Amino acid sequence: MSGMMPPPGAKDGVLRHEDAFDVPVVVRSAPASRPRKPEQKAKQPWPSNDQVPTPGWYLATALWREILKHAAEVGRDVSDWLFSLPQLAGQELMARLFPLQAYLSLEHGTPRPHAAAAGRRLTASVVYAHGTEVSARAAFAYRLGMSMAQWACRGLMGLGPTTHVEVEGPAGIMAFTEQGKRPDLWGRHGTDPQEWWLVEAKSAAKLGLPNLRNGHEQLKAGSALMGTLPHRLLLCGTSIYDYVFMTIDDIPLGAPGAHGSAAPGPASPDTPEDRLDDDDDLLLRVTEAHLLPYAHLRYGQSDLRLVPLSSRRLPRPDHRAGSLTAVEEDRATDAIRTRLRNASPANRESLRNQLQFSEYLSAPVLGMDVNLGMSRELFGACEQLFRERARVAEEELPSDSAARVRRPGLPDQRAPMGAEDTELIRMLGLDVDSPLSTEENAEERRFRDARMRMEERNRRDRSRVREEVRRAYQEAQHSAWPEILQRDEPPLDYGAGRLEGISRADQSYISIRSAGPLLNRPEPQQP
């Protein structure tokens, strides 16, 4: 019998997740022409060390639910515009998620060069490839490129929460928010000596060298603003033609060929949730990144559910890269749910006080097969930050902004034009009397000025707000959901018929319907 035992460290080839797929990724040090036949070059699995790997080809295995989670979180922070009608958070989530659901498909039966590979890849649907107009394809490519860059940097390489540069620059550098060539995102890495990461996302059906060179220039312009701050430049390209694959260019700093990034530091001995419990600045960043799903949970949904999840901390699975833990891997959660489901109502309440588990608040995104959620601690932190930001927005936004921008059904009115607005438009060479000049440019300037005032206020108050967010986070640990929500407790949801994921690093949750459109292969039918 001993001769039949597998060798040490061997992994089985069972396909564990219904929504798993493979993404060929090439890591380079500079933009280059589009690779040919990447599926024949990507053989080795992505290393799970939360760092930028050495240059080469990798086959990273992702979960569709994880891609959707990153898609919901990446992009410009719109919370300033949700304070009057926070119910619009659900519509913004739809705008971020729906294009990916609409135009992507899973192709089965692809090669599995290592045991951890899924044997499926992500492809554009035939409607996208041949039936969609050019402008729609470009809009989709932008959203996919941002989502895949977020997944690569956060899910594969351990970057912390990202911020869009139009909202705020790294380390408070205001020049990032000004017009001109800039990268898309920035974030801070917990273990990389080059802790500040500037990220530019590019995507196209056939992403070529000209687009990547433009991204390179945007990163160089951002690097010039960083001064002596240790930073890394990441150019993340996503190609859609045939199937989705990525290029990650880890751009050297300084002279060509001499990489400016120091060697990665040792992995932190703490788990991600330890860092969230101890690092006030990280907690504030995570809270900022989740204001959109918070507003959806708090104001946009009556169909709230509590999802029981084990409090036991699971290590990252060794067979898959990524920051999301698939709940079907968590036997402790399955055991807890079985006991709760089989208990009588009276005994269920007693069990809830005995078992070691958390209850995440969750709600569906309207019109989607996606549920988003978060822990009570993160919800409490978001509630405090939303309240702080709402107060600043109420004081700094133009008084007519709510009626003009956010309330449907009201007659459109022109914004008042001052002499300085008219002079600016003339300097730009525009027609002062044109609707484009008088309305869009003047209005955009008013809101840009208001946003700059809000950003300045937020920077001045950051230390105080950071303390308030921490206090709210800790208080929520000892509060029941009815007390937090000021309403009856939502019913329990055991995740039946859903593929669930939890991110311990930021205490967030996502689930998708296991019979969703992407996971069901359409069969050709005769008309």
C-alpha positions in Angstrom: 0.0 0.0 0.0 2.9 2.4 0.7 3.7 2.5 -3.0 0.3 4.0 -3.7 0.7 6.9 -1.3 1.1 10.4 -3.0 4.4 12.1 -2.7 4.8 14.8 0.0 3.2 18.1 -0.9 1.2 16.5 -3.8 -2.2 18.3 -4.6 -5.2 16.6 -6.1 -6.6 17.9 -9.4 -10.2 18.1 -8.3 -11.9 21.3 -9.6 -13.0 22.7 -6.2 -15.1 25.8 -7.2 -17.8 26.2 -9.8 -16.7 29.8 -10.6 -13.0 29.2 -10.8 -11.1 30.1 -14.0 -7.5 30.7 -15.1 -5.8 33.9 -16.1 -2.5 33.8 -17.9 -0.3 36.6 -16.5 3.1 37.8 -17.7 5.2 39.9 -15.3 7.8 42.1 -17.0 9.9 45.2 -16.3 8.7 47.3 -19.2 5.8 47.5 -21.7 6.2 45.3 -24.8 4.2 44.1 -27.8 1.2 42.0 -27.2 2.4 38.4 -26.4 1.4 35.6 -28.8 -0.3 32.5 -27.5 0.0 33.2 -23.8 -1.9 30.0 -23.0 1.1 28.1 -24.2 3.5 30.0 -22.0 1.7 30.4 -18.7 2.5 27.1 -16.9 3.5 27.7 -13.3 1.0 28.7 -10.6 1.0 32.2 -9.2 3.1 32.4 -6.0 1.0 33.1 -2.9 3.4 35.4 -1.0 1.6 38.8 -1.4 4.4 40.3 -3.4 5.3 41.2 -7.0 6.8 38.0 -8.3 9.9 37.7 -10.4 9.4 38.3 -14.1 8.0 35.4 -16.0 4.7 33.7 -17.1 2.2 32.5 -14.5 -1.3 30.9 -14.6 -3.3 32.5 -11.8 -6.6 30.9 -10.8 -9.3 33.3 -9.8 -12.9 33.1 -8.6 -15.6 35.0 -10.4 -17.1 36.1 -7.1 -13.7 37.7 -6.2 -13.5 39.6 -9.5 -17.0 41.0 -8.9 -16.0 42.0 -5.3 -13.0 44.0 -6.6 -15.2 45.5 -9.4 -17.6 46.8 -6.8 -14.8 48.5 -4.8 -12.5 50.0 -7.5 -13.0 53.4 -9.0 -13.6 57.0 -8.0 -15.2 57.5 -4.6 -18.8 58.7 -5.2 -19.8 58.9 -1.6 -19.8 62.7 -1.6 -22.7 62.6 -4.1 -24.7 60.0 -2.2 -25.5 62.1 0.9 -28.7 63.5 -0.4 -30.0 60.3 -2.1 -27.9 57.4 -0.7 -30.3 55.0 -2.3 -28.4 55.7 -5.5 -25.6 53.5 -4.1 -27.3 50.4 -5.5 -27.5 51.9 -9.0 -23.8 52.8 -8.9 -23.0 49.2 -7.9 -25.1 48.0 -10.8 -23.1 50.3 -13.1 -19.9 48.7 -11.9 -21.0 45.1 -12.0 -23.5 44.7 -14.8 -21.1 45.2 -17.8 -18.9 42.3 -16.5 -22.0 40.1 -16.2 -23.3 41.1 -19.6 -20.3 40.6 -21.8 -18.2 37.8 -20.3 -18.5 34.0 -20.5 -16.6 31.0 -19.1 -14.9 28.7 -21.7 -14.6 25.1 -20.4 -12.1 22.4 -21.2 -8.9 24.5 -21.5 -5.4 23.1 -20.6 -4.5 22.5 -16.9 -0.7 22.6 -16.7 -0.7 22.3 -12.9 -3.1 20.6 -10.5 -4.4 23.9 -9.1 -5.5 25.2 -12.5 -9.3 25.3 -13.1 -9.3 24.3 -16.8 -11.6 27.2 -17.6 -10.9 30.7 -18.9 -12.8 34.0 -19.1 -13.8 35.0 -22.6 -15.8 37.8 -24.2 -19.2 36.8 -25.4 -19.9 36.7 -29.1 -22.3 39.6 -28.7 -19.4 41.8 -27.3 -16.9 40.6 -30.0 -19.1 41.0 -33.0 -22.4 42.7 -32.2 -21.6 45.6 -29.9 -20.7 49.1 -31.1 -17.2 50.4 -30.6 -18.0 53.0 -27.9 -19.8 50.3 -25.8 -16.8 48.0 -26.2 -14.5 50.8 -25.0 -16.6 51.5 -21.9 -16.7 47.8 -21.0 -12.9 47.5 -21.5 -12.3 50.4 -19.1 -14.5 48.7 -16.4 -12.9 45.3 -16.9 -9.4 46.8 -16.9 -9.9 48.5 -13.6 -11.5 45.4 -12.0 -8.7 43.1 -13.2 -6.0 45.6 -12.0 -7.6 45.7 -8.6 -7.7 41.9 -8.5 -4.1 41.6 -9.5 -2.8 44.2 -7.1 -5.0 43.5 -4.1 -5.9 39.9 -4.5 -2.6 38.5 -5.9 0.0 40.9 -4.6 -1.3 42.0 -1.2 -1.8 45.8 -1.8 -4.0 47.6 0.6 -7.2 49.5 -0.3 -6.8 51.6 -3.4 -7.8 55.2 -4.0 -8.6 56.9 -7.3 -6.2 59.8 -7.9 -9.1 62.1 -8.9 -10.2 61.9 -5.3 -7.0 62.2 -3.4 -3.3 61.8 -4.0 -0.9 59.5 -2.1 0.4 61.0 1.1 -1.9 64.0 0.6 0.0 65.2 -2.6 -2.6 67.5 -4.1 -0.9 67.7 -7.5 -2.3 64.2 -8.3 -5.8 65.5 -8.4 -5.0 68.2 -10.9 -5.6 67.7 -14.6 -2.8 66.1 -16.7 -1.2 62.7 -17.1 -1.7 60.7 -13.9 -2.0 57.0 -13.1 -5.5 55.6 -12.1 -5.0 54.4 -8.6 -2.7 54.3 -5.6 -2.4 52.3 -2.4 -0.1 51.2 0.4 1.5 47.8 0.7 1.9 46.4 4.2 5.3 44.5 3.7 6.9 46.0 0.5 9.7 48.5 1.4 8.4 50.4 -1.7 5.2 50.9 0.2 3.4 53.4 -2.1 2.1 51.8 -5.2 1.0 53.8 -8.3 -1.2 51.7 -10.5 -2.3 52.4 -14.1 -4.9 50.1 -15.7 -5.2 49.6 -19.4 -7.6 47.3 -21.3 -8.7 46.6 -24.9 -9.7 43.8 -27.1 -6.2 43.6 -28.4 -4.1 45.7 -26.0 -1.1 46.9 -27.9 2.2 48.7 -27.2 0.9 52.3 -27.9 -1.7 52.1 -25.2 0.8 50.6 -22.8 3.3 53.3 -23.6 0.7 55.9 -22.7 0.2 54.2 -19.4 4.0 54.2 -18.8 4.0 57.9 -19.3 1.2 58.4 -16.8 3.1 56.4 -14.2 6.3 58.4 -14.9 4.3 61.6 -14.4 3.0 60.3 -11.1 6.4 59.1 -10.0 7.8 62.7 -10.6 5.3 63.9 -7.9 6.3 61.4 -5.3 9.6 63.0 -4.3 11.6 60.8 -2.0 8.7 58.6 -1.0 9.5 54.9 -1.6 7.1 53.8 -4.4 6.5 51.2 -7.0 5.0 51.6 -10.5 2.6 48.9 -11.8 1.2 49.0 -15.3 -1.6 46.4 -15.4 -2.8 45.5 -18.9 -5.9 43.4 -19.7 -6.5 41.9 -23.2 -9.9 40.5 -24.0 -9.4 39.1 -27.5 -9.9 35.3 -27.5 -9.8 35.2 -23.7 -8.8 37.4 -20.8 -5.1 37.6 -20.0 -2.9 40.1 -18.3 0.4 41.8 -18.5 1.9 43.3 -15.3 4.8 45.7 -15.9 6.8 46.4 -12.8 8.4 49.6 -14.1 11.9 50.4 -12.9 12.6 53.7 -11.2 15.4 55.9 -12.4 17.8 54.7 -15.1 16.5 52.1 -17.6 17.4 48.6 -16.5 18.1 49.5 -12.9 15.0 48.6 -10.9 14.4 51.1 -8.1 12.4 48.8 -5.9 14.0 47.2 -2.9 13.6 43.5 -2.3 10.3 42.5 -0.7 10.3 42.5 3.0 9.5 39.5 5.1 5.8 38.4 5.3 4.0 39.9 8.3 3.5 37.4 11.1 0.1 38.9 11.7 -3.0 37.8 9.9 -4.8 40.5 7.9 -7.5 40.9 10.5 -4.9 41.4 13.2 -3.6 44.4 11.1 -7.1 45.8 10.8 -7.6 45.5 14.6 -4.3 47.3 15.3 -3.7 49.8 12.4 -6.0 52.8 12.7 -4.9 54.2 9.3 -5.6 50.9 7.6 -9.0 50.7 9.2 -9.8 54.2 7.9 -8.7 53.2 4.4 -10.8 50.0 4.5 -13.8 52.0 5.7 -13.4 54.6 2.9 -13.3 51.7 0.4 -16.6 50.3 1.6 -18.8 53.4 1.9 -20.6 52.5 -1.3 -21.7 49.0 -0.2 -22.5 50.5 3.2 -24.8 53.1 1.7 -26.5 50.3 -0.2 -27.0 48.2 2.9 -28.1 51.1 5.1 -30.4 53.1 2.7 -31.0 51.1 -0.4 -32.4 47.8 0.7 -35.2 46.4 2.8 -34.3 42.8 1.9 -31.5 42.5 4.5 -30.1 39.2 5.7 -27.7 38.0 8.4 -25.1 35.5 7.1 -23.6 33.3 9.9 -19.9 32.8 9.3 -17.4 31.0 11.6 -15.0 33.3 13.5 -12.2 30.8 13.1 -9.4 32.3 11.0 -8.6 30.2 8.0 -5.2 30.2 6.2 -5.2 31.1 2.5 -5.9 28.0 0.4 -2.6 26.7 -1.0 -4.3 25.8 -4.3 -5.5 29.2 -5.4 -4.1 32.8 -5.4 -6.3 35.6 -4.2 -7.5 37.3 -1.1 -11.0 35.9 -0.9 -11.8 32.7 1.1 -14.5 30.5 -0.5 -17.0 29.7 2.2 -17.5 26.2 0.9 -13.9 25.5 2.2 -14.9 26.4 5.7 -16.1 23.3 7.5 -16.6 25.3 10.7 -19.1 27.6 9.1 -20.9 24.6 7.6 -21.2 22.9 11.0 -22.5 26.1 12.6 -25.1 26.6 10.0 -26.3 23.0 10.2 -26.8 23.4 14.0 -28.6 26.7 13.6 -30.8 25.4 10.8 -31.8 22.2 12.7 -32.4 23.9 16.0 -35.9 25.0 17.2 -36.4 28.8 17.4 -35.9 28.8 21.1 -32.7 26.7 21.0 -31.5 28.7 18.1 -31.2 31.9 20.2 -29.3 30.0 22.8 -26.9 28.6 20.2 -26.3 32.0 18.8 -24.9 33.0 22.2 -22.7 29.9 22.5 -21.2 29.3 19.1 -18.1 31.2 17.9 -19.4 32.9 14.8 -20.0 36.3 13.2 -23.2 37.5 11.5 -22.5 39.6 8.4 -25.2 41.9 7.1 -25.9 41.2 3.4 -28.3 42.4 0.7 -28.7 41.8 -3.0 -27.7 44.3 -5.6 -30.9 45.2 -7.5 -31.2 43.3 -10.8 -28.0 41.2 -10.2 -27.2 37.7 -8.9 -24.8 39.4 -6.4 -25.1 39.9 -2.7 -22.7 42.2 -0.8 -22.2 42.4 2.9 -19.9 43.3 5.8 -19.3 42.7 9.5 -21.0 44.7 12.2 -17.6 46.2 13.1 -17.0 47.5 9.6 -20.6 48.6 9.3 -20.3 50.7 12.5 -17.0 52.2 11.2 -18.7 53.1 7.9 -21.7 54.6 9.6 -19.4 57.0 11.6 -17.4 58.0 8.5 -20.5 58.5 6.4 -21.8 60.8 9.1 -18.6 62.8 9.2 -18.4 63.1 5.4 -22.1 64.0 5.1 -21.5 66.9 7.5 -18.6 68.2 5.4 -20.5 67.8 2.1 -23.5 69.6 3.5 -21.4 72.6 4.4 -19.2 72.7 1.3 -21.2 71.5 -1.7 -23.1 74.2 -3.7 -26.5 74.8 -2.2 -28.3 73.8 -5.4 -26.2 70.7 -6.1 -28.8 68.2 -4.6 -31.6 69.6 -6.7 -29.6 70.0 -9.9 -27.6 66.8 -9.9 -29.3 64.2 -8.0 -33.1 64.6 -8.0 -34.9 63.2 -11.0 -38.0 64.9 -12.4 -37.1 68.5 -11.7 -36.7 71.0 -14.5 -33.1 71.6 -15.6 -31.8 75.0 -14.7 -28.6 76.8 -15.8 -26.0 77.3 -13.2 -25.2 81.0 -12.4 -22.2 82.3 -14.4 -19.8 84.6 -12.8 -17.3 86.9 -14.5 -14.4 84.6 -13.6 -16.3 81.7 -15.2 -16.8 83.6 -18.4 -13.2 84.7 -18.6 -12.0 81.1 -18.0 -14.2 79.8 -20.8 -12.8 82.5 -23.2 -9.3 81.6 -22.2 -10.0 78.0 -23.1 -11.1 79.1 -26.6 -14.7 78.0 -26.1 -17.9 79.7 -27.1 -19.3 81.4 -24.0 -22.9 81.1 -25.3 -22.7 77.4 -26.1 -24.5 75.0 -23.7 -21.3 73.0 -23.4 -19.4 76.1 -22.3 -22.0 77.7 -20.0 -23.3 74.7 -18.3 -20.9 71.8 -18.3 -17.6 73.7 -17.9 -18.9 76.2 -15.3 -20.8 73.5 -13.4 -17.8 71.2 -13.5 -15.6 73.9 -12.1 -18.0 74.7 -9.3 -18.1 71.0 -8.2 -14.3 70.7 -8.6 -13.8 73.6 -6.3 -16.3 72.2 -3.8 -14.5 68.8 -3.9 -11.2 70.5 -3.3 -12.6 72.3 -0.2 -14.1 69.0 1.1 -10.7 67.2 0.5 -8.9 69.9 2.5 -11.5 69.7 5.3 -11.1 65.9 5.3 -7.3 66.2 5.5 -7.4 68.6 8.4 -9.9 66.4 10.3 -8.2 63.1 9.4 -6.6 62.5 12.8 -9.8 63.2 14.7 -12.0 61.2 12.2 -9.5 58.2 12.4 -10.1 58.1 16.2 -13.8 58.3 15.8 -13.9 55.5 13.2 -11.9 53.3 15.5 -14.2 54.1 18.4 -17.3 53.2 16.3 -15.6 50.0 15.1 -15.0 48.9 18.7 -18.4 49.9 19.9 -20.1 47.8 17.2 -18.2 44.7 18.4 -20.4 44.8 21.5 -23.7 45.9 19.8 -26.5 43.7 18.5 -27.8 44.3 14.9 -31.2 45.6 16.0 -29.4 48.2 18.1 -27.1 49.2 15.2 -29.8 49.2 12.5 -32.6 50.6 14.8 -35.0 48.1 13.3 -36.0 44.4 13.8 -33.3 42.0 13.3 -33.0 40.6 9.7 -33.5 36.9 9.2 -30.7 34.4 9.0 -29.4 33.4 5.5 -27.6 30.1 5.2 -26.3 30.7 1.7 -28.4 28.0 0.0 -27.8 27.9 -3.8 -25.1 30.5 -3.6 -21.3 30.6 -3.9 -20.0 32.7 -1.1 -16.7 34.5 -0.3 -15.4 36.3 2.7 -12.4 38.6 2.9 -11.0 38.5 6.4 -8.6 41.3 5.5 -11.4 43.9 5.3 -14.3 42.0 6.9 -16.4 42.0 3.7 -18.6 39.4 2.1 -19.9 38.6 -1.4 -22.1 35.8 -2.8 -23.3 34.9 -6.3 -26.1 32.6 -7.4 -24.6 29.3 -8.4 -27.1 29.1 -11.3 -26.1 32.6 -12.5 -25.7 33.4 -16.2 -21.9 33.3 -16.3 -21.8 29.9 -14.7 -24.3 28.3 -17.0 -23.1 27.5 -20.5 -25.7 28.6 -23.1 -26.7 25.9 -25.5 -27.2 26.9 -29.2 -30.9 26.6 -30.1 -32.5 26.5 -33.5 -35.0 29.3 -34.1 
